[in-house]
Amino acid sequence: METKAISLGRTLAVPFVQELAKKGLTSVPPRYVHHDQDPPIISLDSCSPQVPVIDMQRLLSEDFMDSELQKLDQACREWGFFQLINHEMSSRLVEKLKLETEEFFKLPMEEKSKYGQQEGDVEGYGNVFVVSEDQKLHWGDKLYFTTSPPHLRKPHLFPSLPPSFRDTLEAYSTGLINVAAIILGLIGKNLRINNNEMALLSEGRQSMSFNYYPPCPQPEQVIGIAPHSDSSGITILLEVNDVQGLQIKKDGMWIPVKPLPNAFIINIGDILEILSNGTYRSIEHRATVNSLKERISIATFCSPKMDGEIGPAPSLVTPETPAMFRRISVVDYIKGLFSRKIDGKSYLDAMRIQNEQGKSN
């Protein structure tokens, strides 16, 4: 039996950017200026490469499964990102969730603050990964909490949402559990990982981050969220209001992602890189903002069971392919994650095993 709801970590309180943006600023406060970032790519060039597209109906079809599985494997190996179409989630449900999410961020600050982060906990409305008073801040707010299993939910968050929002989210959460289980099962098939080893992820913890990036008077000076890889097994992203901002790093270049209609954007997380012993790799990505319109997105993180342990799948570790990452309990992994600021793939790199020459695998 998994543990009951616990604190996953802590973060320092910072101003809400949505409220800051309402003040009609003409310049950005110094703490939000990121001089060390690569310049954001504000527009999408027609020649820009695009992430692969995977068709879930073809993945489940006897006639097309083999070829689509090969495409999925290639997308995971070469990109670490793909867009999933024909995922069988109700478009009516998804559109309702988008509307409910927009309505949440329109609530007065007094209402949203009911879901604020409590002392010593990262879950709630606010921001995360703020560990020092002098670190640079992101141009965005988020509502973050555990959605499944139900006994890990914090009473003042998911269960206390406005009833319509809560009911819609419950149905969406259940639907994504099914989608994730299918995708993770097929990823396991491609990797030749035993089903019981993949169950750590496919039957694990689900959490969601509702992200709000307000327009900014100087978008080239800020970042919605700095370059990072996700700490999940996989992440399933839903763009709420069709405003682009997600960019991924491939071959040293930042590539904007243009969301397809009725598609989910899925990416490989650090935990799947560990589980696959480096066969599939998590990819750095970032969120940029613009000067005209807010961007809203919902990221669903598919993570291991809280009472589990993270490490390379035993079926993939051989004398020829030794373990590249050390083993760690899920609770210790998560608490270590939230004790740091976002910094590329530095947390995953800290998990690597050093070889005899002192170099990481």
C-alpha positions as a Markdown table, in Angstrom:
| # | Residue | x | y | z |
|---|---|---|---|---|
| 1 | Met | 0.0 | 0.0 | 0.0 |
| 2 | Glu | 1.3 | 3.4 | -1.0 |
| 3 | Thr | 1.9 | 6.1 | 1.6 |
| 4 | Lys | -0.7 | 8.8 | 2.3 |
| 5 | Ala | -0.3 | 12.3 | 0.9 |
| 6 | Ile | 3.0 | 13.9 | 2.0 |
| 7 | Ser | 4.9 | 17.0 | 1.3 |
| 8 | Leu | 6.9 | 16.6 | -1.9 |
| 9 | Gly | 9.3 | 19.5 | -1.0 |
| 10 | Arg | 9.2 | 23.2 | -0.5 |
| 11 | Thr | 9.6 | 26.4 | -2.4 |
| 12 | Leu | 10.0 | 30.1 | -1.5 |
| 13 | Ala | 7.0 | 32.4 | -2.0 |
| 14 | Val | 7.3 | 34.8 | -4.8 |
| 15 | Pro | 4.9 | 37.4 | -6.4 |
| 16 | Phe | 2.2 | 36.2 | -8.7 |
| 17 | Val | 3.2 | 37.1 | -12.3 |
| 18 | Gln | -0.4 | 37.3 | -13.5 |
| 19 | Glu | -1.0 | 40.1 | -10.9 |
| 20 | Leu | 2.3 | 41.8 | -11.8 |
| 21 | Ala | 1.4 | 41.8 | -15.5 |
| 22 | Lys | -1.9 | 43.6 | -14.7 |
| 23 | Lys | 0.0 | 46.7 | -13.6 |
| 24 | Gly | 0.7 | 47.8 | -17.2 |
| 25 | Leu | 4.5 | 47.5 | -16.9 |
| 26 | Thr | 6.6 | 49.0 | -19.7 |
| 27 | Ser | 9.8 | 47.2 | -18.5 |
| 28 | Val | 10.6 | 44.0 | -16.6 |
| 29 | Pro | 11.6 | 43.9 | -13.0 |
| 30 | Pro | 15.3 | 43.0 | -12.7 |
| 31 | Arg | 14.7 | 39.7 | -11.0 |
| 32 | Tyr | 12.8 | 38.4 | -14.0 |
| 33 | Val | 15.5 | 39.4 | -16.6 |
| 34 | His | 17.5 | 36.4 | -17.8 |
| 35 | His | 20.7 | 37.5 | -19.5 |
| 36 | Asp | 22.1 | 34.0 | -19.7 |
| 37 | Gln | 19.4 | 32.5 | -21.8 |
| 38 | Asp | 19.6 | 31.8 | -25.5 |
| 39 | Pro | 17.4 | 34.4 | -27.3 |
| 40 | Pro | 13.8 | 33.1 | -27.6 |
| 41 | Ile | 12.6 | 32.1 | -31.0 |
| 42 | Ile | 9.3 | 34.1 | -31.2 |
| 43 | Ser | 8.0 | 32.9 | -34.5 |
| 44 | Leu | 8.0 | 29.5 | -36.3 |
| 45 | Asp | 9.9 | 29.3 | -39.6 |
| 46 | Ser | 8.3 | 27.2 | -42.3 |
| 47 | Cys | 11.6 | 25.4 | -42.7 |
| 48 | Ser | 11.8 | 24.5 | -39.1 |
| 49 | Pro | 11.8 | 20.7 | -38.4 |
| 50 | Gln | 8.8 | 19.5 | -36.6 |
| 51 | Val | 8.4 | 16.8 | -33.9 |
| 52 | Pro | 7.2 | 13.4 | -35.2 |
| 53 | Val | 3.5 | 12.6 | -35.2 |
| 54 | Ile | 2.3 | 9.3 | -33.8 |
| 55 | Asp | -1.2 | 7.9 | -34.5 |
| 56 | Met | -2.6 | 6.0 | -31.6 |
| 57 | Gln | -5.3 | 4.3 | -33.7 |
| 58 | Arg | -2.5 | 2.9 | -35.9 |
| 59 | Leu | -0.6 | 1.8 | -32.8 |
| 60 | Leu | -3.6 | -0.3 | -31.8 |
| 61 | Ser | -4.3 | -1.6 | -35.3 |
| 62 | Glu | -3.2 | -5.1 | -36.3 |
| 63 | Asp | -2.5 | -3.9 | -39.9 |
| 64 | Phe | -0.4 | -0.8 | -38.9 |
| 65 | Met | 1.0 | -1.6 | -35.4 |
| 66 | Asp | 4.4 | -2.7 | -36.5 |
| 67 | Ser | 5.2 | 0.3 | -38.7 |
| 68 | Glu | 3.7 | 2.7 | -36.1 |
| 69 | Leu | 5.7 | 1.1 | -33.3 |
| 70 | Gln | 8.8 | 1.6 | -35.4 |
| 71 | Lys | 7.9 | 5.3 | -35.8 |
| 72 | Leu | 7.3 | 5.5 | -32.0 |
| 73 | Asp | 10.7 | 4.0 | -31.3 |
| 74 | Gln | 12.4 | 6.4 | -33.7 |
| 75 | Ala | 10.6 | 9.4 | -32.2 |
| 76 | Cys | 11.7 | 8.4 | -28.7 |
| 77 | Arg | 15.3 | 7.7 | -29.7 |
| 78 | Glu | 15.9 | 10.7 | -32.0 |
| 79 | Trp | 13.6 | 13.4 | -30.6 |
| 80 | Gly | 12.3 | 12.5 | -27.1 |
| 81 | Phe | 9.1 | 14.3 | -28.2 |
| 82 | Phe | 6.1 | 13.5 | -30.4 |
| 83 | Gln | 2.6 | 14.6 | -31.0 |
| 84 | Leu | -0.1 | 12.0 | -30.4 |
| 85 | Ile | -3.2 | 12.1 | -32.6 |
| 86 | Asn | -6.4 | 10.0 | -32.6 |
| 87 | His | -5.9 | 9.3 | -28.9 |
| 88 | Glu | -9.6 | 8.5 | -28.4 |
| 89 | Met | -10.0 | 11.1 | -25.6 |
| 90 | Ser | -13.3 | 12.9 | -26.0 |
| 91 | Ser | -12.8 | 16.2 | -27.8 |
| 92 | Arg | -15.9 | 17.5 | -25.9 |
| 93 | Leu | -14.2 | 16.7 | -22.6 |
| 94 | Val | -10.9 | 18.2 | -23.6 |
| 95 | Glu | -12.6 | 21.4 | -24.8 |
| 96 | Lys | -14.5 | 21.7 | -21.5 |
| 97 | Leu | -11.4 | 21.3 | -19.5 |
| 98 | Lys | -9.7 | 24.1 | -21.6 |
| 99 | Leu | -12.6 | 26.4 | -20.8 |
| 100 | Glu | -12.7 | 25.5 | -17.1 |
| 101 | Thr | -8.9 | 26.1 | -16.9 |
| 102 | Glu | -9.2 | 29.5 | -18.5 |
| 103 | Glu | -12.0 | 30.4 | -16.1 |
| 104 | Phe | -9.9 | 29.4 | -13.1 |
| 105 | Phe | -7.1 | 31.8 | -14.1 |
| 106 | Lys | -9.8 | 34.6 | -14.5 |
| 107 | Leu | -10.9 | 34.1 | -10.8 |
| 108 | Pro | -10.1 | 37.0 | -8.5 |
| 109 | Met | -6.8 | 36.7 | -6.6 |
| 110 | Glu | -8.7 | 36.1 | -3.4 |
| 111 | Glu | -10.4 | 33.0 | -4.9 |
| 112 | Lys | -7.2 | 31.6 | -6.4 |
| 113 | Ser | -5.3 | 32.1 | -3.2 |
| 114 | Lys | -7.5 | 29.5 | -1.5 |
| 115 | Tyr | -5.5 | 27.0 | -3.4 |
| 116 | Gly | -2.2 | 28.6 | -2.6 |
| 117 | Gln | 0.9 | 26.7 | -1.6 |
| 118 | Gln | 1.0 | 25.9 | 2.1 |
| 119 | Glu | 4.2 | 26.4 | 4.2 |
| 120 | Gly | 6.7 | 23.7 | 3.4 |
| 121 | Asp | 4.9 | 22.2 | 0.4 |
| 122 | Val | 5.2 | 22.7 | -3.4 |
| 123 | Glu | 1.7 | 21.7 | -4.3 |
| 124 | Gly | -0.8 | 24.4 | -4.8 |
| 125 | Tyr | -1.1 | 27.7 | -6.7 |
| 126 | Gly | 2.2 | 29.7 | -7.0 |
| 127 | Asn | 5.5 | 28.6 | -8.3 |
| 128 | Val | 8.1 | 25.9 | -7.8 |
| 129 | Phe | 11.9 | 25.4 | -7.8 |
| 130 | Val | 12.5 | 28.7 | -6.1 |
| 131 | Val | 15.2 | 27.9 | -3.5 |
| 132 | Ser | 17.0 | 31.2 | -2.9 |
| 133 | Glu | 16.0 | 34.9 | -2.5 |
| 134 | Asp | 18.4 | 36.0 | -5.2 |
| 135 | Gln | 17.6 | 33.5 | -8.0 |
| 136 | Lys | 16.1 | 34.7 | -11.2 |
| 137 | Leu | 12.3 | 34.1 | -11.5 |
| 138 | His | 10.2 | 32.7 | -14.3 |
| 139 | Trp | 7.5 | 34.8 | -16.1 |
| 140 | Gly | 4.6 | 32.5 | -15.2 |
| 141 | Asp | 2.4 | 31.0 | -12.4 |
| 142 | Lys | 1.1 | 27.5 | -12.0 |
| 143 | Leu | -1.4 | 25.4 | -10.1 |
| 144 | Tyr | 0.3 | 22.1 | -9.3 |
| 145 | Phe | -1.1 | 19.1 | -7.5 |
| 146 | Thr | -1.3 | 15.3 | -7.4 |
| 147 | Thr | -4.4 | 13.9 | -9.3 |
| 148 | Ser | -4.0 | 10.2 | -8.9 |
| 149 | Pro | -4.2 | 7.9 | -6.9 |
| 150 | Pro | -6.9 | 9.6 | -4.9 |
| 151 | His | -5.4 | 8.9 | -1.5 |
| 152 | Leu | -2.4 | 11.1 | -2.4 |
| 153 | Arg | -4.6 | 14.2 | -3.1 |
| 154 | Lys | -4.3 | 17.2 | -0.8 |
| 155 | Pro | -7.8 | 18.0 | 0.6 |
| 156 | His | -7.5 | 21.7 | -0.1 |
| 157 | Leu | -6.5 | 21.3 | -3.7 |
| 158 | Phe | -8.2 | 18.8 | -6.2 |
| 159 | Pro | -11.1 | 17.9 | -3.9 |
| 160 | Ser | -11.8 | 21.6 | -3.2 |
| 161 | Leu | -11.8 | 22.9 | -6.8 |
| 162 | Pro | -15.0 | 24.5 | -8.1 |
| 163 | Pro | -17.4 | 21.5 | -8.7 |
| 164 | Ser | -17.6 | 21.7 | -12.5 |
| 165 | Phe | -13.8 | 22.1 | -12.8 |
| 166 | Arg | -13.3 | 19.2 | -10.4 |
| 167 | Asp | -15.7 | 16.8 | -12.2 |
| 168 | Thr | -14.2 | 17.6 | -15.6 |
| 169 | Leu | -10.7 | 17.2 | -14.3 |
| 170 | Glu | -11.6 | 13.8 | -12.7 |
| 171 | Ala | -12.8 | 12.5 | -16.1 |
| 172 | Tyr | -9.7 | 13.9 | -17.9 |
| 173 | Ser | -7.4 | 12.4 | -15.3 |
| 174 | Thr | -9.0 | 9.0 | -15.7 |
| 175 | Gly | -8.8 | 9.2 | -19.5 |
| 176 | Leu | -5.1 | 10.2 | -19.5 |
| 177 | Ile | -4.3 | 7.3 | -17.1 |
| 178 | Asn | -5.6 | 5.0 | -19.9 |
| 179 | Val | -3.7 | 6.8 | -22.6 |
| 180 | Ala | -0.5 | 6.8 | -20.6 |
| 181 | Ala | -0.8 | 3.1 | -19.8 |
| 182 | Ile | -1.1 | 2.3 | -23.5 |
| 183 | Ile | 1.8 | 4.5 | -24.6 |
| 184 | Leu | 4.0 | 3.2 | -21.7 |
| 185 | Gly | 3.1 | -0.4 | -22.5 |
| 186 | Leu | 4.1 | 0.1 | -26.2 |
| 187 | Ile | 7.3 | 1.9 | -25.2 |
| 188 | Gly | 8.1 | -1.0 | -22.9 |
| 189 | Lys | 7.5 | -3.4 | -25.8 |
| 190 | Asn | 9.9 | -1.4 | -28.0 |
| 191 | Leu | 12.5 | -1.4 | -25.2 |
| 192 | Arg | 11.9 | -5.1 | -24.4 |
| 193 | Ile | 11.3 | -4.2 | -20.8 |
| 194 | Asn | 9.3 | -6.7 | -18.7 |
| 195 | Asn | 5.7 | -5.7 | -18.0 |
| 196 | Asn | 6.2 | -5.8 | -14.3 |
| 197 | Glu | 9.1 | -3.4 | -14.6 |
| 198 | Met | 7.0 | -1.0 | -16.6 |
| 199 | Ala | 4.2 | -1.2 | -14.1 |
| 200 | Leu | 6.2 | 1.0 | -11.7 |
| 201 | Leu | 5.3 | 3.8 | -14.2 |
| 202 | Ser | 2.0 | 2.7 | -15.8 |
| 203 | Glu | 0.4 | 2.1 | -12.4 |
| 204 | Gly | 2.1 | 5.1 | -10.7 |
| 205 | Arg | 1.4 | 8.6 | -9.6 |
| 206 | Gln | -0.1 | 11.3 | -11.8 |
| 207 | Ser | 0.2 | 15.0 | -11.2 |
| 208 | Met | -0.8 | 18.0 | -13.2 |
| 209 | Ser | 0.6 | 21.5 | -13.6 |
| 210 | Phe | -1.8 | 24.2 | -14.9 |
| 211 | Asn | 0.6 | 26.8 | -16.4 |
| 212 | Tyr | -0.2 | 30.5 | -17.0 |
| 213 | Tyr | 2.3 | 32.7 | -18.8 |
| 214 | Pro | 1.0 | 36.3 | -19.0 |
| 215 | Pro | 2.0 | 38.6 | -21.9 |
| 216 | Cys | 5.2 | 40.5 | -21.2 |
| 217 | Pro | 6.3 | 44.0 | -22.4 |
| 218 | Gln | 9.8 | 42.7 | -23.0 |
| 219 | Pro | 9.4 | 39.0 | -23.9 |
| 220 | Glu | 13.0 | 38.7 | -25.2 |
| 221 | Gln | 14.3 | 39.4 | -21.7 |
| 222 | Val | 12.3 | 36.8 | -19.7 |
| 223 | Ile | 11.6 | 33.1 | -19.9 |
| 224 | Gly | 8.3 | 31.4 | -19.0 |
| 225 | Ile | 10.2 | 28.4 | -17.7 |
| 226 | Ala | 14.0 | 27.9 | -18.1 |
| 227 | Pro | 15.5 | 25.0 | -20.1 |
| 228 | His | 15.0 | 21.7 | -18.3 |
| 229 | Ser | 14.1 | 18.1 | -18.7 |
| 230 | Asp | 11.0 | 16.7 | -17.0 |
| 231 | Ser | 11.5 | 14.5 | -13.9 |
| 232 | Ser | 8.6 | 12.2 | -15.0 |
| 233 | Gly | 8.4 | 9.0 | -16.9 |
| 234 | Ile | 6.5 | 10.7 | -19.6 |
| 235 | Thr | 4.7 | 14.1 | -19.7 |
| 236 | Ile | 1.5 | 14.7 | -21.7 |
| 237 | Leu | 1.0 | 18.3 | -22.6 |
| 238 | Leu | -2.3 | 20.0 | -23.6 |
| 239 | Glu | -2.1 | 23.5 | -25.1 |
| 240 | Val | -5.2 | 25.3 | -23.8 |
| 241 | Asn | -5.5 | 28.4 | -25.9 |
| 242 | Asp | -3.5 | 27.7 | -29.0 |
| 243 | Val | -0.7 | 30.2 | -28.2 |
| 244 | Gln | 2.7 | 28.8 | -29.1 |
| 245 | Gly | 5.6 | 29.0 | -26.7 |
| 246 | Leu | 7.0 | 25.5 | -26.2 |
| 247 | Gln | 10.5 | 25.0 | -27.6 |
| 248 | Ile | 12.7 | 21.9 | -27.6 |
| 249 | Lys | 16.5 | 21.7 | -27.9 |
| 250 | Lys | 17.6 | 19.4 | -30.7 |
| 251 | Asp | 21.1 | 19.2 | -32.1 |
| 252 | Gly | 22.0 | 22.4 | -30.2 |
| 253 | Met | 19.2 | 24.4 | -31.7 |
| 254 | Trp | 15.9 | 25.6 | -30.2 |
| 255 | Ile | 12.9 | 24.4 | -32.2 |
| 256 | Pro | 9.4 | 25.8 | -31.7 |
| 257 | Val | 6.6 | 23.2 | -31.4 |
| 258 | Lys | 3.5 | 24.0 | -33.4 |
| 259 | Pro | 0.6 | 22.0 | -31.7 |
| 260 | Leu | -1.6 | 20.0 | -34.0 |
| 261 | Pro | -5.4 | 20.3 | -33.5 |
| 262 | Asn | -6.7 | 17.7 | -31.0 |
| 263 | Ala | -3.3 | 16.4 | -30.3 |
| 264 | Phe | -1.3 | 15.8 | -27.1 |
| 265 | Ile | 2.4 | 16.6 | -27.0 |
| 266 | Ile | 4.3 | 13.8 | -25.2 |
| 267 | Asn | 7.9 | 13.9 | -24.1 |
| 268 | Ile | 10.3 | 11.4 | -22.5 |
| 269 | Gly | 11.2 | 12.3 | -18.9 |
| 270 | Asp | 14.3 | 11.7 | -16.8 |
| 271 | Ile | 12.8 | 8.6 | -15.1 |
| 272 | Leu | 12.2 | 6.9 | -18.4 |
| 273 | Glu | 15.8 | 7.7 | -19.4 |
| 274 | Ile | 16.9 | 6.0 | -16.2 |
| 275 | Leu | 14.5 | 3.1 | -16.6 |
| 276 | Ser | 15.7 | 2.5 | -20.2 |
| 277 | Asn | 19.3 | 2.8 | -19.1 |
| 278 | Gly | 19.9 | 5.7 | -21.5 |
| 279 | Thr | 18.3 | 4.1 | -24.6 |
| 280 | Tyr | 15.6 | 6.9 | -24.6 |
| 281 | Arg | 16.7 | 10.3 | -23.5 |
| 282 | Ser | 14.8 | 13.2 | -21.9 |
| 283 | Ile | 15.1 | 16.4 | -23.9 |
| 284 | Glu | 15.6 | 19.9 | -22.7 |
| 285 | His | 12.7 | 22.2 | -23.4 |
| 286 | Arg | 11.6 | 25.7 | -22.3 |
| 287 | Ala | 8.6 | 28.0 | -22.4 |
| 288 | Thr | 8.8 | 31.4 | -24.1 |
| 289 | Val | 6.3 | 34.2 | -23.8 |
| 290 | Asn | 5.1 | 37.0 | -26.0 |
| 291 | Ser | 3.9 | 40.6 | -25.7 |
| 292 | Leu | 0.3 | 40.2 | -26.9 |
| 293 | Lys | -1.5 | 37.2 | -25.3 |
| 294 | Glu | -1.2 | 34.9 | -22.4 |
| 295 | Arg | -0.3 | 31.2 | -23.0 |
| 296 | Ile | -2.0 | 28.5 | -20.9 |
| 297 | Ser | -1.1 | 24.8 | -20.9 |
| 298 | Ile | -1.7 | 21.7 | -18.8 |
| 299 | Ala | 1.2 | 19.3 | -18.2 |
| 300 | Thr | 0.3 | 15.9 | -16.9 |
| 301 | Phe | 3.3 | 14.0 | -15.3 |
| 302 | Cys | 3.2 | 10.2 | -15.3 |
| 303 | Ser | 5.6 | 9.2 | -12.5 |
| 304 | Pro | 6.4 | 6.1 | -10.5 |
| 305 | Lys | 4.6 | 4.8 | -7.4 |
| 306 | Met | 5.6 | 6.7 | -4.3 |
| 307 | Asp | 6.7 | 3.5 | -2.5 |
| 308 | Gly | 8.8 | 2.3 | -5.4 |
| 309 | Glu | 12.4 | 2.6 | -6.4 |
| 310 | Ile | 13.9 | 4.3 | -9.5 |
| 311 | Gly | 16.7 | 2.6 | -11.5 |
| 312 | Pro | 17.6 | 1.0 | -14.8 |
| 313 | Ala | 15.3 | -2.0 | -15.6 |
| 314 | Pro | 17.1 | -5.1 | -14.5 |
| 315 | Ser | 16.2 | -6.8 | -17.9 |
| 316 | Leu | 18.4 | -4.1 | -19.7 |
| 317 | Val | 21.4 | -4.4 | -17.4 |
| 318 | Thr | 24.1 | -6.8 | -18.6 |
| 319 | Pro | 27.9 | -7.1 | -18.5 |
| 320 | Glu | 27.9 | -5.5 | -21.9 |
| 321 | Thr | 25.4 | -2.8 | -20.9 |
| 322 | Pro | 26.1 | -2.0 | -17.3 |
| 323 | Ala | 23.8 | 0.3 | -15.3 |
| 324 | Met | 24.3 | 4.0 | -16.2 |
| 325 | Phe | 22.3 | 5.3 | -13.2 |
| 326 | Arg | 22.2 | 4.6 | -9.5 |
| 327 | Arg | 19.1 | 3.4 | -7.8 |
| 328 | Ile | 17.1 | 5.7 | -5.5 |
| 329 | Ser | 13.7 | 5.6 | -3.7 |
| 330 | Val | 11.0 | 7.6 | -5.4 |
| 331 | Val | 10.4 | 9.7 | -2.3 |
| 332 | Asp | 14.1 | 10.6 | -2.1 |
| 333 | Tyr | 14.2 | 11.4 | -5.8 |
| 334 | Ile | 11.2 | 13.7 | -5.7 |
| 335 | Lys | 12.4 | 15.5 | -2.5 |
| 336 | Gly | 15.9 | 16.0 | -4.1 |
| 337 | Leu | 14.2 | 17.4 | -7.2 |
| 338 | Phe | 12.3 | 20.1 | -5.4 |
| 339 | Ser | 15.3 | 21.1 | -3.4 |
| 340 | Arg | 17.0 | 22.5 | -6.5 |
| 341 | Lys | 16.4 | 25.2 | -9.0 |
| 342 | Ile | 15.7 | 24.3 | -12.7 |
| 343 | Asp | 19.0 | 23.8 | -14.5 |
| 344 | Gly | 18.9 | 21.8 | -17.7 |
| 345 | Lys | 19.5 | 18.1 | -17.0 |
| 346 | Ser | 21.7 | 18.6 | -13.9 |
| 347 | Tyr | 19.5 | 16.6 | -11.6 |
| 348 | Leu | 19.6 | 13.6 | -13.9 |
| 349 | Asp | 23.3 | 14.0 | -14.4 |
| 350 | Ala | 23.7 | 13.7 | -10.6 |
| 351 | Met | 22.2 | 10.2 | -10.8 |
| 352 | Arg | 24.8 | 8.9 | -13.3 |
| 353 | Ile | 27.3 | 6.2 | -12.2 |
| 354 | Gln | 30.9 | 7.1 | -12.7 |
| 355 | Asn | 33.1 | 4.5 | -14.5 |
| 356 | Glu | 36.6 | 3.5 | -13.7 |
| 357 | Gln | 38.1 | 6.5 | -15.4 |
| 358 | Gly | 36.0 | 8.9 | -13.4 |
| 359 | Lys | 33.8 | 9.8 | -16.3 |
| 360 | Ser | 30.1 | 9.3 | -16.2 |
| 361 | Asn | 28.4 | 6.8 | -18.5 |
